[in-house]
Amino acid sequence: MPEPTRTDILIIGAGPVGLFAVFELGLFDMKCHLIDILDRPGGQCAELYPEKPIYDIPGYPIVSAQGLVDRLMEQIAPFKPGFSFNRMVTGLEKLDGGGFRVTTDENEVFEAKVVVIAAGGGSFQPKRPPIPGIEAYEQESVFYSVRRMEEFRGHDVMIVGGGDSALDWTLNLQPLARSVTLVHRRPEFRAAPDNVNKMYALQEMKQLEFLVGQVTGLKGADGKLSSATVKGLDGDVEVPCTRLLPFFGLTMKLGPIAEWGLNLHENLIPVDTEKFETSVPGIFAIGDINTYPGKLKLILSGFHEAALMTQAAKRIVSPGERVVFQYTTSSTSLQKKLGVA
């Protein structure tokens, strides 16, 4: 077994609620590490609608989803949390001496005194496009995220989709790839206008190709792609393709969480409303993943849950130590932790 990464608190999910939990836990001197299946912090906010305006965050009459994530990352920076992205938690077990051992799909091991599940509606799973035989190429030539850009160097890369992820990776991989072809079913995009303009500029300079259409077939052998068929307005065209990146959005699944021995109710985790602990002592659930009487699925509700969870987590991490409630506005010690004293 690999040498474990040890931390006070392991947070599963790096969406807004998981990020704010780092702030609350950090005020009580608890070290946090976050694991997320996505390739960046922010969860659903950052991945599905980064430019969507949010109107019910206290103090912000309007803030974009990505803007909120950026502010949260700035807020927790003094506590230096650890992050592991592009990872799915596959195992969780109790340790004899207390605490938990958590493993990921990359064979990494973490040990923590407390586990906080802040996974929204569960782990995000990429949607598989309706391309016949695509399964045979997955993890060899077809990927639903980019974990290591170098693996695309020198390849004929085809990216399918019209959102931010598709445009981001079109621009990021273009300097590395032998060729880049972006395929979208229409010339309009749901991505940042600046990135769309950059893509069209590269197309104008013949440094990438943009095709309006849909991928209908793949050719290759033994999991290795050689080309893809794109059905466009003028019929089918065969495009060289050794790496395919489909970005068709995400679905939410509870995934391995369902096997962790927690009491579940309609794929949600029941918790108490005093400390938001699950049926397993030491495992907490905050945000949209939990349920209790009167639950409201709001980001601000998750922030409140994170604050109360922290009080209970501190008693587990530092048994016997007195938990002193303080205000950041008046506590010099808290202000020193935040670097503002």
Beta strands, then each sheet from edge to edge (+ up, - down):
strand 1: 5-12
strand 2: 32-35
strand 3: 53-54
strand 4: 63-64
strand 5: 82-84
strand 6: 89-94
strand 7: 100-104
strand 8: 109-117
strand 9: 123-126
strand 10: 156-160
strand 11: 179-184
strand 12: 209-221
strand 13: 224-232
strand 14: 235-240
strand 15: 243-246
strand 16: 250-253
strand 17: 269-270
strand 18: 283-285
strand 19: 290-291
sheet 1: 5+ 2+ 1+ 8+ 7- 6+
sheet 2: 5+ 2+ 1+ 8+ 18+
sheet 3: 3+ 4-
sheet 4: 9+ 16-
sheet 5: 14+ 13- 12+ 11+ 10+ 15+
sheet 6: 17+ 19+
end
